[in-house]
Amino acid sequence: MRILVATDAWHPQVNGVVRTLTSLARSAAALDADIDFLTPEGFASVGVPTYPGLRVALPNRREIARRIEAASPDAIHIATEGPIGWAVRGYCRRRKLAFTTSYTTRFPEYVAVRTMIPASVGYAVLRRFHAAAAMTMVATASLRQELSARGFRKLGFWTRGVDTLLFNPDHPATLDLPRPIFMTMGRVAVEKNLEAFLALDLPGSKVVVGDGPQTAVLRQKYPNAVFLGEKKGQDLTAHLAAADVFVFPSLTDTFGVVQLEALACGTPVAAFPVTGPLDVIADHPIGALDADLRSACLRALKVSREACRNFALERSWDNSARQFIGNLTALQPSRSLRPARRVANPSAVQG
C-alpha cells in the first residue's frame, strides 16, 4: 500500500507531530506499507508574527498536484491543518478523492493564547476542514468525546506509541544537580504552560530541556531553574532517564507523546488531569494527576520506575502503525487516483 501523508510540521522542527510521523513511517515499512511525505520542503515560506521562530510554507496548486501525482498513492492522509493541509484537501476535493485527516494539535487554544481570536472561531474553521474527510483520526477516547461534543463527525482512533529501544533507562545522564530532579521537555512556548511548573515551590531542581521563543524570558524570570537547551537521540533519552519526575504542565496537548517517552525511560509523570495525561496516565500506577501540580510532582516521586518502564513496553509504534494502516485499508481512500507519469527524481515527492 502506498500512502502519502501531507504535513506542515516537519524536520528540523522537533515536536510530537514530527516524531509521531517519523515513527509511523519506520514501523509501517515492516507492514508492507510505503509512506511518502508531502512537506514544506521546497516551498517558499513566511514567518508567523504570533509564533516567533515558526515559518509556514506557501504551497502553490500546480506543485501540490505534481507531487501528489508523482507519489501515485493508494491513500492520502492529511496530518495538519496548515497551508499544506488545506492545499492537499483542495486537490482531493476538486478531484473527488477520499482522504483521511488527524487531529493532533489544539490550534484554537494556541491561537487564543496569543491573539484576541476566540477558540470558538478556530473550532468552526477546523470543523469545516475535517468535515470533508472520510475519517478524522484522534489519539484518545477523551479527545474523541470532546470533539464529538463540538460537532466533529466521522471520528476514528489512531493511538500513539513509543520507541522503547531508543527510550530506555539504561544510561542516565550525569546531572550534578540537587535531587530530586523535576524535568520538563519540549518546545519552550507560551502554549506549553511551562510557568505553571517553573513557579512551583519544589525541593531539589527544576530542569527544562528544549528551546523556543519563551526561553530568554523564562530564563530571566526563573533564574533558579536549569535550562539545558535542545537534546536529541541518545542524549535526550539519557536526560529523561536522569530525572526523578517528568512534569507535563500543558493544558492544550491532544496526547503528549513525550509522556510515553519519559515512561519508557522509567521516569514517572506529573501532570494536570486534562486530555492527554488523563488518557495516558489514567489510574495506572505510573504517575500522578492533580489540579495542584505541586502535589502531583511530590506524589510522583513515590511511583515505581519499573512500573513506568513496563507500561511503556506494552505501547509500541508497531501497534500504532497497524491501527493507522487498518483505518486506511477499511476506507480505501484515493483509489481513483490515476497512475502518475514516471518522474526522473522520485525523492522530489518528499520535497
N, C-alpha and C positions, 0 to 999 in steps of 0.2 A: 504494500500500500504506500503510495506517495502522498505525503501530507505537506502542505505549505502553511506555515504559521506566520502571520503578519504581526509585527510588534514595533511599537515606538520605543520601547525600553530595550537597550542592547548595550553590549560592551562599547566603551570602557565603563559604563555605569555599573555600580556594584549595589544591587538591591535584590529583594526577594523574587521579583518577576524574572530578572535575568538569570538568577541561579536556578529557578524552577524550570525555565525553558531549556537551559543548558543541560540540566539533569534529565529532563524528559527526552531530549534527543538522544542522549547517550544510552538510556535504558530502552528506548523504542527500537534502536537498531538491533537489539537481541530478539525482538519480537517481530522481525521481518517487516518493519515499518521504517521508511526513509523520510526524515523530516528536513525540509529546507526552510530557511527563514528569509522573509522579506523584511528588511530592517532599514533604519535611516541611512546606512552606509551608502555613499554615492549621491545623496540628495543634498541640495543646499539647506542650510538651517538658520534659525534665528534664536536669540536668547529670549527667555521669558522673564519680564521685569519682576514678577512676584515670586519667582523661583530662582534666586541667584545661582549662577553656575550651570543651570539647566538649559539645554538647547533642544529645539524641536525641529523635525525635518519639514521641508516644504516639497512634498511629492507632486509630480505632475501626472495627469491622467495617462498620457501616452507611455511613459516609462513604467508606471504601475502595471498597465496592461501587458507590456513587453515582458516584464519579469514574471508575472503570473503565467503567461502562456509559455514562457521558456521552461518553467518548472513542470508544466503539464500535470498538475496534481489530481489525485483521486478525491481529495478532500481539502477544504480551505478552512482554517481556524484563525480567528482574529483575537489576539490576546490582549490588546489595549484599545482604548477609545480615543487615541490621539490622531493627528493628521494621517499617519499611515493607516490606522484602523478605519477611519472614515473613507479614505480613498479606496481601499480594498472592498469595503462594504458597498460603495457606489458602483464599483466594477461588477460585483456579483449581482447587485440589484438590476443593473442595466441588462445583464445577460441572463437574468432569471436563474442564477446558480444558487443552490443552497449552500449555507455556510454556518459554522458554529462560532460562538464567542465565549469568552470567560470574563467573569467579574472578579478582578484581583486587587483593585485599589479604590479607596473611598475618595474619589476626586471631589465630590460635592463638599465633603467636610474639609478637605485640604484647601480648596478654593475659598471656602467660607472663612477659614482661619486667616487667610492672607488678604482677602478683599471684603467688600461690602455685599457680595453676591450671596443671597440666602442659599442654604443647601437644597431647599425645595426646588429651586431653579435648576441646579445641577442634576438632581434626580429626574426631572422632567426630560432633560436632554438625554440622559443615559437610558431612560425607558424607551425613548424613540430609537436610540442606537441599537439596543439589544432586541427590540420587538421584531426586527427583521430576521433574526437568527433562527435556525431550526432548533437550536438549544443554546442556552446560556449556562455554562458550567460554573459551579461555585464549590468552594472547598469544604464548607461545613454546613451542618444542619441548621445552626442558628442563623447563619447568613442567608440561607435559603428561606427561612421563615421571615426574616426581616425584609428581604427584597420582595417576597410574595405580598407582604402587607403593604408595600409601597407600589404595588401594581405591576411588578415584573412577572412575566409568564414564561412557560416552557423552560423551567429551571431544572438542571440535572447536576449530578455530583461529579467532581473531579478532585479527589483528595490529594494531599501533598505527602512527600516522603523525605528521607534524609540519607545521605551517603555515609553509612556507618563505617566504611573503610577509611575515608578521609577524616571524618569527625569521630575521634576516639579519645579515651582518657589516658593513653599510654605515655605520652611525653609532654607533660605540662611545662609551660614556660616558667623560668625562674624569675619571680617578681619580688624585688626587695622592697616590700610594702607591708605596713601593719595589717595583720589579719583581724577579722575576716575581710576578704576582698569581695565587694559587691560590684559587678561589672554589667555594663550595657554595651551593645554593639549595633551599629547600623549608621544610616545617614544622619548626620547631625543637623537637623532641621526642625523648625517650629512644630510641624505636624506630628513629630515623634514624641512630643510631650516630655522631653528629657529633664526639664526643670522640676517636674514632679518627683523625679529621682534625685537630682542634684541638691535639691533644697532639704532633703530628709536629714534628720539627726540620727546618724548611724555610727556604730563603732567601726574601727578599722579604716578601710579605704574605699573610696568610690572611684571607679575607673570607667572611662569612656573609650571604646575602640571604634574608630570610624572618623569620617571627615564630612564637612558640609558647610552650608552658608552660615550656620549659627556658631561655628567653632570658636571664632575670635571673641564673640560676645559672651558666650558661656564660660570660656577660659578666664576671662577677666572678672566675670561676676562670681565665679566659684573657684577661687584660687587654690582651695584645698583639694579639689578633685584632680585626678590624674588623667590627662588626655594623651593617648598613645598614638593617635592617628590611624590611618587605614592599615589593615592587615589582610593578607590573602593566604590561601592554601594552608600548608602545614603550620605557618606562623599564626594564622588565625585560629586554627584548631588548638595549638599549644596554649594560646591565651585564654580561650574558652575553658579549657581543661584546668587552667590555673586558678580560675575564680571559685569562690565558695558558693556564691549565688549569682545567677544571671537575672538581672532586673529588666523587665519588659514593660515600660511605662506607657506605651502607645494606647490611645483610645480609638484609633481610626484604622488600624490594620485589619484586613479581612481574614488573615490567618496568622502570619508571622512565622515563616519557615525557620527563622533563627532560633525560635524556641526549641524545635526538634534538633537543631544543630548543637545547641547547648546541652540538651538532654543526652545526646549521643556521646558527648564528652564527659558525661557523668555529673553535670552541673545542674542542680535544681533551679526551678524558675519561680520568680516572684512577680506578680502582675495584678492589674486591676481585673475584676470579674466582668469582662466585656467580650464581645465576639472575637474569636481567635483564641485567647487564653482559656475561655470557658470551654471551647471545643477541644483544645489540645490537652489542657491540664485536667479539667472537669473534676471528678472526685478521685482521680488516680493519685497515689502517694508519691508524686514526683515534683511537687512544688506547693505554692500557697497563693491563693487568690483572696484579695481583700480590698474593700474600698479605702481602707487605711493602708497605703502602700508600705509604710514603715513596718507595720505589724506583719504584713506578708513577707517582707525581707527577713525579719527575725525568725519567723516560723520556718521559712525555707531552709535555714541553717541546720535544722534538725532532720532534714529529709535524707534518706539513704541514697548515696551516689550510685550504688549498684542497681537500685530500683530504676533510677533515671536511665541508665545505660540499657537495661533490659527492655524498658518500654520502647526506646528508640529502635532497638534491633528488630522489633515487630513491624516497623513502618518503613518499608523500603520504597525506593523510587521505581523499582520494577512493578510493584503493585499499582503505583500511581499511573505509570505509563500504560499498563494493561487496561486500566479503567478509562483513561483518555481515548485510547485506540478503540476500545469497545463502544464508546459513545459514537465515534465517527462511523464505525462499521455498521452499527444499528441504523443510523440515519442515512448512510450512503450519500452524503452531500457531494456536490460538484461533479457528479458523474457525467453531466452533459458537456463538460469541457472538451473542446476539440483538441486532438493531439497537436502539440506545438511543432513548429519547424525546428530542425536541428540548429543549434547555436554553436558558434566556434568556442565560446568560453562558458561552459555550464556554471562555473563558480560565480559568474556575474549575477546569478539569481540571488546569491547571498547578499548582494550589494545593499 
